[in-house]
Amino acid sequence: MTVLKNVFRIFYPKLCANCENLLTENEKTVCTFCRHDIPLFYDTNYSENKITKIFYGRVPLEKATTLLSYRKEGITKKLIHALKYKGNEEIGIFLGNWFGEILKKNNQFDDIDYIIPVALHPKKRKQRGYNQVSKFGKTIGSHLKKPFLEHILLRTTISKTQTFKARFERFNTIDTTFCLKNTSLLKNKHILLIDDVITTGATIEACAKELQKIKNVKISILTMAYTE
């Protein structure tokens, strides 16, 4: 078996998603050197931090946090771009395992009931072939032992990509609406809403406001990265 694995590695080498150097047998998705350079979001106060402050006066939240800092240039941007536009879904698993281990240790989200991703419009999902946060969410769910509900929140409008727009322009151009497929399941529940990158919070706000229509629902937010 070891011989076959070595032969497979020769013909199908696994490269670091950032520097594109060959990964060692013990490395996955990102090499050890690049992993140490990834900027983490350091704030252990999940009830009041940069993320929760974005939603002051907009959406009541229980908690919110993110794993990485997203900057104009850098590793985080390259990883998220490869995940969204180059089909590298392993990055979602890599970040999900990393974040999942942290969350499992600090017990901050032990009281959530379900994990729900920000939905893609069916047309965009068909074009891309996947929701970029699906494997991230499923991996987080496996660490927290919480159900991941992928098809309960639906996007009803499609918008053009916001990737290269400035923060103010994005806030004023996003007009996205969502609907829920099953509201009875979520009554009196604590929902962990997840997404890839949070900038203005407009898309997550639209999702949260739809969830707020449910009786006695509580909402927390978790993302891969936060734009500084």
Secondary structure in CASP SS format (residue, H / E / C, confidence):
PFRMAT SS
TARGET T0000
AUTHOR 0000-0000-0000
METHOD secondary structure of the structure
MODEL  1
M C 1.00
T H 1.00
V H 1.00
L H 1.00
K H 1.00
N H 1.00
V H 1.00
F H 1.00
R H 1.00
I H 1.00
F H 1.00
Y C 1.00
P C 1.00
K C 1.00
L E 1.00
C C 1.00
A C 1.00
N C 1.00
C C 1.00
E C 1.00
N C 1.00
L E 1.00
L C 1.00
T C 1.00
E C 1.00
N C 1.00
E C 1.00
K C 1.00
T C 1.00
V C 1.00
C C 1.00
T H 1.00
F H 1.00
C H 1.00
R H 1.00
H H 1.00
D H 1.00
I C 1.00
P C 1.00
L E 1.00
F C 1.00
Y C 1.00
D C 1.00
T C 1.00
N C 1.00
Y C 1.00
S C 1.00
E C 1.00
N C 1.00
K H 1.00
I H 1.00
T H 1.00
K H 1.00
I H 1.00
F C 1.00
Y C 1.00
G C 1.00
R C 1.00
V C 1.00
P C 1.00
L C 1.00
E C 1.00
K C 1.00
A E 1.00
T E 1.00
T E 1.00
L E 1.00
L E 1.00
S E 1.00
Y E 1.00
R C 1.00
K C 1.00
E C 1.00
G C 1.00
I H 1.00
T H 1.00
K H 1.00
K H 1.00
L H 1.00
I H 1.00
H H 1.00
A H 1.00
L H 1.00
K H 1.00
Y H 1.00
K C 1.00
G C 1.00
N C 1.00
E C 1.00
E H 1.00
I H 1.00
G H 1.00
I H 1.00
F H 1.00
L H 1.00
G H 1.00
N H 1.00
W H 1.00
F H 1.00
G H 1.00
E H 1.00
I H 1.00
L H 1.00
K H 1.00
K H 1.00
N H 1.00
N C 1.00
Q C 1.00
F C 1.00
D C 1.00
D C 1.00
I C 1.00
D C 1.00
Y E 1.00
I E 1.00
I E 1.00
P E 1.00
V C 1.00
A C 1.00
L C 1.00
H C 1.00
P H 1.00
K H 1.00
K H 1.00
R H 1.00
K H 1.00
Q H 1.00
R H 1.00
G C 1.00
Y C 1.00
N C 1.00
Q C 1.00
V C 1.00
S H 1.00
K H 1.00
F H 1.00
G H 1.00
K H 1.00
T H 1.00
I H 1.00
G H 1.00
S H 1.00
H H 1.00
L H 1.00
K C 1.00
K C 1.00
P C 1.00
F E 1.00
L C 1.00
E C 1.00
H C 1.00
I C 1.00
L E 1.00
L E 1.00
R E 1.00
T C 1.00
T C 1.00
I C 1.00
S C 1.00
K C 1.00
T C 1.00
Q C 1.00
T C 1.00
F C 1.00
K C 1.00
A C 1.00
R H 1.00
F H 1.00
E H 1.00
R H 1.00
F H 1.00
N H 1.00
T H 1.00
I C 1.00
D C 1.00
T C 1.00
T C 1.00
F E 1.00
C E 1.00
L E 1.00
K C 1.00
N C 1.00
T C 1.00
S H 1.00
L H 1.00
L H 1.00
K C 1.00
N C 1.00
K C 1.00
H E 1.00
I E 1.00
L E 1.00
L E 1.00
I E 1.00
D E 1.00
D E 1.00
V E 1.00
I E 1.00
T C 1.00
T C 1.00
G C 1.00
A H 1.00
T H 1.00
I H 1.00
E H 1.00
A H 1.00
C H 1.00
A H 1.00
K H 1.00
E H 1.00
L H 1.00
Q C 1.00
K C 1.00
I C 1.00
K C 1.00
N C 1.00
V C 1.00
K E 1.00
I E 1.00
S E 1.00
I E 1.00
L E 1.00
T E 1.00
M E 1.00
A E 1.00
Y E 1.00
T E 1.00
E C 1.00
END
